[in-house]
């Protein structure tokens, strides 16, 4: 076989095989991402109606499908800021306690935001929250990262 033929043959094989090898490598890299379930899931989200300029409140259930995590914060374009709060009764008086450092999500467990307990306080609403509206809230987790959740506005829990 002469050198000229071998060089042409090698170039043709390289041109044909490189795209296939690249496609196969990309497909293999995507498989773990597609197969991995979300470590944290949010369900049952809802918010109460509230007046513009005032504060709103949001509730949801956070479920860990894996290791422990921590909800470190939240934000929403509908409010100036979102804080994690907890309602409680001490000495017969209703009180609210902020959790500026976040709250733990137990491994394989549930963190419930519900009336009379933990909740997301939407502070400084930019528009009123009316029944039937929807509010986007982005929850930030230490491990799971950011998850944006739709909070339908309604007068009672779903």
TORKOL-4160 file (C-alpha; in steps of 0.2 Angstrom, whole numbers, padded with zeros to 4 digits, m for minus):
158
<pt num="1" X="0000" Y="0000" Z="0000"/>
<pt num="2" X="0007" Y="0017" Z="m0004"/>
<pt num="3" X="0009" Y="0031" Z="0008"/>
<pt num="4" X="m0003" Y="0042" Z="m0001"/>
<pt num="5" X="m0017" Y="0029" Z="0000"/>
<pt num="6" X="m0014" Y="0026" Z="0018"/>
<pt num="7" X="m0015" Y="0045" Z="0022"/>
<pt num="8" X="m0031" Y="0047" Z="0013"/>
<pt num="9" X="m0039" Y="0032" Z="0021"/>
<pt num="10" X="m0034" Y="0038" Z="0038"/>
<pt num="11" X="m0041" Y="0055" Z="0035"/>
<pt num="12" X="m0058" Y="0048" Z="0029"/>
<pt num="13" X="m0059" Y="0036" Z="0044"/>
<pt num="14" X="m0055" Y="0051" Z="0056"/>
<pt num="15" X="m0068" Y="0062" Z="0048"/>
<pt num="16" X="m0082" Y="0048" Z="0049"/>
<pt num="17" X="m0078" Y="0042" Z="0066"/>
<pt num="18" X="m0075" Y="0058" Z="0076"/>
<pt num="19" X="m0093" Y="0064" Z="0075"/>
<pt num="20" X="m0099" Y="0046" Z="0080"/>
<pt num="21" X="m0087" Y="0046" Z="0095"/>
<pt num="22" X="m0092" Y="0063" Z="0101"/>
<pt num="23" X="m0111" Y="0059" Z="0100"/>
<pt num="24" X="m0108" Y="0043" Z="0110"/>
<pt num="25" X="m0098" Y="0052" Z="0123"/>
<pt num="26" X="m0111" Y="0065" Z="0125"/>
<pt num="27" X="m0125" Y="0052" Z="0126"/>
<pt num="28" X="m0116" Y="0043" Z="0140"/>
<pt num="29" X="m0113" Y="0059" Z="0150"/>
<pt num="30" X="m0132" Y="0063" Z="0149"/>
<pt num="31" X="m0138" Y="0046" Z="0156"/>
<pt num="32" X="m0133" Y="0049" Z="0174"/>
<pt num="33" X="m0142" Y="0066" Z="0173"/>
<pt num="34" X="m0157" Y="0059" Z="0166"/>
<pt num="35" X="m0158" Y="0045" Z="0178"/>
<pt num="36" X="m0155" Y="0054" Z="0194"/>
<pt num="37" X="m0171" Y="0059" Z="0203"/>
<pt num="38" X="m0172" Y="0076" Z="0211"/>
<pt num="39" X="m0165" Y="0075" Z="0229"/>
<pt num="40" X="m0178" Y="0088" Z="0235"/>
<pt num="41" X="m0196" Y="0090" Z="0229"/>
<pt num="42" X="m0209" Y="0103" Z="0233"/>
<pt num="43" X="m0227" Y="0100" Z="0233"/>
<pt num="44" X="m0244" Y="0107" Z="0239"/>
<pt num="45" X="m0238" Y="0125" Z="0237"/>
<pt num="46" X="m0250" Y="0139" Z="0240"/>
<pt num="47" X="m0251" Y="0157" Z="0246"/>
<pt num="48" X="m0264" Y="0167" Z="0255"/>
<pt num="49" X="m0272" Y="0183" Z="0247"/>
<pt num="50" X="m0264" Y="0199" Z="0253"/>
<pt num="51" X="m0264" Y="0218" Z="0250"/>
<pt num="52" X="m0250" Y="0227" Z="0239"/>
<pt num="53" X="m0237" Y="0234" Z="0250"/>
<pt num="54" X="m0241" Y="0223" Z="0264"/>
<pt num="55" X="m0234" Y="0205" Z="0268"/>
<pt num="56" X="m0240" Y="0189" Z="0261"/>
<pt num="57" X="m0237" Y="0171" Z="0266"/>
<pt num="58" X="m0233" Y="0155" Z="0257"/>
<pt num="59" X="m0234" Y="0137" Z="0262"/>
<pt num="60" X="m0228" Y="0121" Z="0254"/>
<pt num="61" X="m0221" Y="0103" Z="0258"/>
<pt num="62" X="m0203" Y="0100" Z="0255"/>
<pt num="63" X="m0198" Y="0082" Z="0254"/>
<pt num="64" X="m0180" Y="0075" Z="0253"/>
<pt num="65" X="m0178" Y="0060" Z="0242"/>
<pt num="66" X="m0160" Y="0058" Z="0248"/>
<pt num="67" X="m0148" Y="0065" Z="0260"/>
<pt num="68" X="m0152" Y="0079" Z="0273"/>
<pt num="69" X="m0152" Y="0097" Z="0265"/>
<pt num="70" X="m0155" Y="0114" Z="0271"/>
<pt num="71" X="m0167" Y="0128" Z="0265"/>
<pt num="72" X="m0156" Y="0143" Z="0266"/>
<pt num="73" X="m0167" Y="0156" Z="0258"/>
<pt num="74" X="m0180" Y="0161" Z="0246"/>
<pt num="75" X="m0184" Y="0175" Z="0234"/>
<pt num="76" X="m0199" Y="0181" Z="0223"/>
<pt num="77" X="m0201" Y="0194" Z="0210"/>
<pt num="78" X="m0218" Y="0198" Z="0219"/>
<pt num="79" X="m0210" Y="0204" Z="0235"/>
<pt num="80" X="m0195" Y="0215" Z="0241"/>
<pt num="81" X="m0189" Y="0200" Z="0250"/>
<pt num="82" X="m0194" Y="0182" Z="0257"/>
<pt num="83" X="m0190" Y="0176" Z="0274"/>
<pt num="84" X="m0192" Y="0160" Z="0283"/>
<pt num="85" X="m0203" Y="0162" Z="0298"/>
<pt num="86" X="m0211" Y="0151" Z="0311"/>
<pt num="87" X="m0227" Y="0155" Z="0321"/>
<pt num="88" X="m0228" Y="0149" Z="0339"/>
<pt num="89" X="m0237" Y="0152" Z="0355"/>
<pt num="90" X="m0227" Y="0156" Z="0371"/>
<pt num="91" X="m0235" Y="0160" Z="0387"/>
<pt num="92" X="m0252" Y="0161" Z="0379"/>
<pt num="93" X="m0245" Y="0174" Z="0366"/>
<pt num="94" X="m0244" Y="0172" Z="0348"/>
<pt num="95" X="m0226" Y="0175" Z="0342"/>
<pt num="96" X="m0217" Y="0175" Z="0325"/>
<pt num="97" X="m0199" Y="0169" Z="0325"/>
<pt num="98" X="m0188" Y="0172" Z="0309"/>
<pt num="99" X="m0175" Y="0158" Z="0304"/>
<pt num="100" X="m0162" Y="0169" Z="0295"/>
<pt num="101" X="m0150" Y="0154" Z="0294"/>
<pt num="102" X="m0163" Y="0143" Z="0286"/>
<pt num="103" X="m0171" Y="0127" Z="0291"/>
<pt num="104" X="m0165" Y="0109" Z="0290"/>
<pt num="105" X="m0174" Y="0096" Z="0278"/>
<pt num="106" X="m0171" Y="0079" Z="0286"/>
<pt num="107" X="m0163" Y="0065" Z="0275"/>
<pt num="108" X="m0178" Y="0055" Z="0267"/>
<pt num="109" X="m0190" Y="0066" Z="0277"/>
<pt num="110" X="m0202" Y="0080" Z="0276"/>
<pt num="111" X="m0202" Y="0099" Z="0280"/>
<pt num="112" X="m0219" Y="0106" Z="0281"/>
<pt num="113" X="m0223" Y="0124" Z="0279"/>
<pt num="114" X="m0241" Y="0126" Z="0286"/>
<pt num="115" X="m0253" Y="0139" Z="0295"/>
<pt num="116" X="m0248" Y="0140" Z="0313"/>
<pt num="117" X="m0230" Y="0134" Z="0310"/>
<pt num="118" X="m0216" Y="0137" Z="0297"/>
<pt num="119" X="m0220" Y="0148" Z="0283"/>
<pt num="120" X="m0213" Y="0159" Z="0269"/>
<pt num="121" X="m0216" Y="0178" Z="0273"/>
<pt num="122" X="m0217" Y="0188" Z="0257"/>
<pt num="123" X="m0212" Y="0205" Z="0263"/>
<pt num="124" X="m0216" Y="0221" Z="0254"/>
<pt num="125" X="m0228" Y="0214" Z="0241"/>
<pt num="126" X="m0226" Y="0224" Z="0224"/>
<pt num="127" X="m0244" Y="0220" Z="0219"/>
<pt num="128" X="m0259" Y="0213" Z="0228"/>
<pt num="129" X="m0260" Y="0194" Z="0229"/>
<pt num="130" X="m0278" Y="0190" Z="0223"/>
<pt num="131" X="m0286" Y="0173" Z="0224"/>
<pt num="132" X="m0283" Y="0164" Z="0207"/>
<pt num="133" X="m0266" Y="0173" Z="0205"/>
<pt num="134" X="m0250" Y="0163" Z="0205"/>
<pt num="135" X="m0233" Y="0168" Z="0213"/>
<pt num="136" X="m0216" Y="0162" Z="0208"/>
<pt num="137" X="m0205" Y="0159" Z="0223"/>
<pt num="138" X="m0187" Y="0152" Z="0221"/>
<pt num="139" X="m0181" Y="0142" Z="0236"/>
<pt num="140" X="m0163" Y="0140" Z="0238"/>
<pt num="141" X="m0156" Y="0124" Z="0246"/>
<pt num="142" X="m0138" Y="0121" Z="0252"/>
<pt num="143" X="m0136" Y="0105" Z="0242"/>
<pt num="144" X="m0151" Y="0104" Z="0229"/>
<pt num="145" X="m0148" Y="0122" Z="0224"/>
<pt num="146" X="m0162" Y="0134" Z="0217"/>
<pt num="147" X="m0179" Y="0127" Z="0214"/>
<pt num="148" X="m0193" Y="0139" Z="0207"/>
<pt num="149" X="m0210" Y="0134" Z="0213"/>
<pt num="150" X="m0227" Y="0141" Z="0208"/>
<pt num="151" X="m0238" Y="0146" Z="0222"/>
<pt num="152" X="m0256" Y="0148" Z="0218"/>
<pt num="153" X="m0265" Y="0161" Z="0228"/>
<pt num="154" X="m0281" Y="0154" Z="0237"/>
<pt num="155" X="m0290" Y="0156" Z="0253"/>
<pt num="156" X="m0288" Y="0139" Z="0260"/>
<pt num="157" X="m0275" Y="0125" Z="0258"/>
<pt num="158" X="m0276" Y="0113" Z="0243"/>
